[in-house]
Amino acid sequence: MIFSKQPASPNAPQSSLRVELLGQLTGVQMAVEAAIAELRRSGDGSLLAQGERHLQSLQALQAALATASPTALISMRAEVLASITTAGTTVQQARAAGSQQSAEMASLAAVRAESRQLAEATQRALFEDRILDASLRFASPAEEEAYRQREAERLALIDSLDPRNPRSARDQLLIQRDQVDDAMAHGADRDPRAQQMRDQIDRQLRLQRDAEIRAGRDPKEYDREVEALQASLPRHGRGARAEERAAFITGGWTAEMPIAGVKGSAMPALAASSAADQKHALAASAEEMEGEAPATFDDPVQQAAAQLKAAGVSAPAVPEAVTPGSDVRTAHTGERIPPRA
């Protein structure tokens, strides 16, 4: 039996081309989808948007190829090749970004571990071994009591931190630095270990901030977190004490307003005197105070004056004795002081 040869279908070459191009686009599409998933993990927003645009372009091109006429298929071949090349670049960039992100995350994990180690060592030195306590100096039992109260508040804040939070070590270091500053404002600055401890904390906090930002954290958001924690810490140091003294000598102080270093039993005596007498007596006592560390006094004015001097608040000179109607001038400038009413 003799069989006649069937002629080839005129559409066979176009069908083969369609399958070939669709197969190429499908492979590239899968690679782009994997790259987009990697970019979502790495957090590179610009590359992610670029990858999503390329994916949409590939999907549109696939739909066009599926329904294109034989003539259109031939003209679309160059477009498919260009899309494949562009998509390949996106995939390479995504892989590079993913590798960089992995390296930054590994670096951040190492820095966080270092912060944890330093926080634990500082915790032992400050609150268990209390290496700075021997250098502390207070003007009165009340000032020491206020210091210990702030110390207890910081300890409570540290205890409230969740160790599972990757930033808890940073927060602990911030609280510990505040404790070191408070101690240095009360005599511990004479101990070189205090400044060394503070320098170590500062250095580690800078390292962690840099590592967090390289790993994708928003610097403004990070700084807001730090500022919020610092704002929640108890007030201390020269600024707080100077504010209390300024309130006293400007007339803003009341008997209900505590002044560090002034015994509670002495408050009524201060409140009972006139505002003018309070200002003049406090200024006179501050003028007479000498030495680096203020002493402890039972007299309320002397106590306040000692604290004023320790806080760095200067007072105008006042004569030793004032006789009604006399012409009184300051010892330093010769400026006339009007008689008190």
C-alpha positions in Angstrom: 0.0 0.0 0.0 1.3 3.4 -0.9 0.6 6.3 1.5 0.7 9.9 0.2 2.9 12.4 2.2 0.8 14.9 4.1 1.8 18.6 3.7 3.1 20.4 6.8 0.7 22.8 8.5 1.6 26.4 7.6 1.1 27.3 11.3 3.6 24.7 12.7 6.6 27.1 12.8 4.5 29.8 14.6 3.1 27.3 17.1 6.6 26.1 17.9 7.8 29.7 18.4 4.8 30.5 20.6 5.6 27.5 22.9 9.3 28.5 23.0 8.6 32.1 23.9 6.0 31.3 26.5 8.4 28.7 28.1 11.1 31.3 28.3 8.8 33.9 29.9 7.5 31.3 32.4 11.0 30.5 33.6 11.9 34.2 34.0 8.6 34.9 35.7 9.4 32.3 38.4 12.8 33.8 38.9 11.4 37.3 39.3 8.8 36.1 41.8 11.5 34.5 43.9 13.5 37.8 43.7 10.5 39.7 44.9 10.1 37.4 47.9 13.8 38.0 48.7 13.3 41.8 48.4 10.4 41.7 50.7 12.5 40.1 53.4 15.4 42.5 52.8 13.2 45.6 52.9 14.7 47.3 49.8 11.7 49.3 48.7 13.0 50.7 45.5 14.1 47.3 44.1 10.9 45.7 45.3 8.8 48.2 43.3 11.0 47.6 40.3 10.7 43.9 40.5 6.9 44.1 40.8 6.7 46.3 37.7 8.8 43.7 35.8 6.6 40.9 37.0 3.4 42.7 35.7 5.2 43.4 32.4 6.0 39.7 32.0 2.5 38.6 32.8 1.1 41.1 30.3 3.5 39.8 27.7 2.5 36.2 28.3 -1.1 37.1 27.8 -0.3 38.8 24.5 1.8 35.9 23.3 -1.0 33.4 24.0 -3.3 35.2 21.5 -0.9 36.8 19.1 -1.2 36.1 15.4 1.6 34.2 13.6 2.8 37.5 12.1 2.8 39.2 15.5 4.7 36.4 17.1 7.7 37.0 15.0 7.7 40.8 15.8 7.3 40.1 19.5 10.3 37.9 19.7 12.7 40.8 20.2 10.3 42.2 22.9 10.4 38.9 24.8 14.2 38.8 24.7 14.5 42.4 26.0 12.1 41.6 28.9 14.1 38.5 29.8 17.3 40.6 29.9 15.7 43.3 32.1 14.2 40.7 34.4 17.6 39.0 34.8 19.1 42.2 36.0 16.4 42.6 38.6 17.0 39.0 39.8 20.7 39.7 40.2 20.1 42.9 42.1 17.7 41.2 44.4 20.2 38.4 45.1 22.9 41.0 45.9 20.6 42.9 48.1 19.6 39.8 49.9 23.2 38.8 50.5 24.0 42.3 51.8 21.0 42.3 54.1 22.0 38.9 55.5 25.4 40.3 56.2 23.9 43.4 57.9 21.6 41.2 60.0 24.4 39.0 61.1 26.4 42.1 62.1 23.4 43.5 64.0 23.0 40.2 65.9 26.7 40.4 66.9 26.4 44.0 68.1 23.3 43.2 70.1 25.1 40.3 71.8 27.9 42.7 72.7 25.4 45.2 74.1 23.9 42.4 76.2 27.3 41.4 77.6 28.1 45.0 78.5 24.7 45.6 80.1 25.2 42.5 82.3 28.7 43.6 83.3 27.6 47.1 84.1 24.6 45.9 86.1 26.9 43.9 88.3 29.3 46.8 88.8 26.7 49.4 89.5 24.0 47.6 91.5 25.6 44.5 92.9 29.3 45.4 93.5 28.4 49.1 93.8 31.9 50.2 92.8 31.0 53.9 92.7 29.3 54.1 96.1 32.5 54.8 98.0 33.0 58.1 96.0 29.5 59.4 96.5 29.1 62.6 98.5 25.8 64.2 99.6 25.0 67.5 101.2 22.4 66.0 103.5 20.5 62.7 104.3 17.6 64.0 102.3 19.7 64.4 99.2 21.1 60.8 99.6 17.5 59.6 100.1 16.5 61.2 96.8 19.4 59.7 95.0 18.6 56.2 96.3 15.0 56.7 95.3 16.1 57.5 91.7 18.4 54.5 91.8 15.4 52.2 92.9 13.3 53.6 90.0 16.0 52.8 87.5 16.3 49.3 88.9 12.6 48.9 88.5 12.7 50.0 84.9 15.5 47.5 84.1 13.5 44.7 85.8 10.5 45.6 83.6 12.4 45.1 80.4 11.5 42.0 78.3 14.7 40.1 77.6 13.1 38.6 74.5 13.0 42.1 73.0 16.1 42.4 70.8 16.5 46.0 71.9 16.2 45.4 75.7 20.0 45.5 76.1 20.1 48.9 74.5 17.4 50.2 76.8 19.2 48.7 79.8 22.4 50.5 78.8 20.5 53.8 78.5 19.2 53.4 82.0 22.6 52.4 83.4 24.2 55.5 81.7 21.6 57.6 83.5 22.6 56.0 86.8 26.3 56.7 86.1 25.6 60.3 85.3 23.6 60.7 88.5 26.5 59.1 90.5 29.1 61.4 88.8 26.9 64.4 89.7 27.3 63.3 93.4 31.0 62.8 93.6 31.7 59.6 91.6 33.4 61.7 88.9 36.5 61.5 91.1 36.6 57.8 90.4 38.1 57.2 86.9 36.1 54.0 86.6 32.9 56.1 86.3 34.1 57.9 83.2 35.4 54.7 81.7 32.1 53.0 82.3 30.2 55.9 80.7 32.6 55.9 77.7 32.1 52.2 77.2 28.3 52.6 77.3 28.4 55.5 74.8 30.6 53.6 72.4 28.3 50.6 72.5 25.2 52.6 72.0 26.7 54.3 68.9 27.7 50.9 67.5 24.2 49.5 68.0 22.5 52.6 66.5 24.7 52.3 63.4 24.1 48.6 63.1 20.3 49.0 63.5 20.2 51.6 60.7 22.4 49.6 58.3 20.0 46.7 58.9 17.1 48.9 57.7 15.8 50.8 60.8 14.6 54.3 60.2 17.0 56.6 62.1 14.3 59.0 63.1 12.2 56.2 64.5 15.2 54.8 66.4 16.0 58.1 67.9 12.4 58.7 68.9 12.5 55.4 70.9 15.7 56.5 72.7 14.3 60.0 73.5 11.1 58.5 74.8 13.0 56.2 77.2 15.3 59.0 78.3 12.2 61.2 79.0 10.8 58.6 81.3 13.9 58.5 83.5 14.0 60.2 86.9 15.4 63.8 87.0 18.8 64.1 88.5 22.1 66.0 88.4 23.1 69.6 88.5 20.3 70.7 86.2 17.6 69.4 88.5 19.1 70.8 91.6 19.7 74.2 90.0 16.1 74.3 88.9 15.0 73.7 92.5 17.2 76.4 93.9 16.2 78.8 91.1 12.5 78.2 92.1 13.4 79.1 95.7 15.3 82.3 95.1 12.9 83.7 92.5 9.9 83.2 94.7 8.5 80.2 93.0 9.3 77.9 95.9 6.6 76.9 98.4 6.8 75.0 101.6 5.2 72.0 99.8 8.0 72.0 97.2 10.9 69.8 98.3 14.5 71.0 98.0 17.2 68.4 97.9 19.5 68.8 100.9 17.0 70.7 103.1 15.5 68.6 105.9 11.8 68.3 105.9 11.6 69.7 109.4 13.3 72.9 108.3 10.8 73.7 105.6 8.4 75.6 107.8 11.2 77.9 108.9 12.0 78.7 105.3 8.4 79.2 104.5 7.8 81.5 107.5 10.4 84.0 106.5 9.6 86.7 104.0 10.5 86.3 100.3 13.1 89.1 100.6 14.7 87.6 103.6 14.9 84.2 101.9 16.6 85.7 98.9 19.1 87.8 100.9 19.9 85.2 103.5 20.4 82.5 100.8 22.6 84.7 98.7 24.7 85.7 101.7 25.2 82.1 102.8 26.0 81.0 99.3 28.6 83.8 99.1 30.3 82.5 102.2 30.4 78.8 101.2 33.8 77.5 100.3 35.1 74.0 99.2 34.2 71.6 96.5 31.6 69.5 98.3 28.9 71.2 100.3 28.7 70.3 104.0 25.6 69.2 105.9 23.8 71.9 107.9 20.9 71.9 110.3 20.1 75.5 109.4 17.7 75.5 106.4 19.2 78.5 104.7 22.7 77.1 105.0 21.5 73.8 103.6 19.9 75.5 100.6 22.9 77.8 100.1 25.3 74.8 100.1 23.1 73.1 97.5 22.9 76.3 95.4 26.7 76.5 95.3 27.0 72.8 94.4 24.5 73.3 91.6 26.7 76.1 90.1 24.2 78.9 90.8 26.0 82.1 91.6 24.5 84.6 94.0 25.0 88.4 94.3 27.2 89.7 97.1 25.4 90.8 100.2 26.9 92.8 103.1 27.5 91.0 106.4 25.2 93.3 108.4 22.5 95.7 107.3 21.5 98.6 109.5 18.2 100.2 108.6 18.8 103.5 106.7 22.5 102.9 106.1 24.2 103.2 102.7 25.1 99.6 101.9 27.2 98.5 98.9 28.4 95.2 97.7 32.0 94.1 98.5 32.8 93.2 94.9 31.4 95.9 92.8 30.5 98.7 95.2 27.0 98.8 93.8 24.5 100.3 96.3 21.9 97.9 97.8 18.6 99.6 98.6 17.5 99.2 102.2 15.0 96.5 102.9 11.4 97.5 103.6 
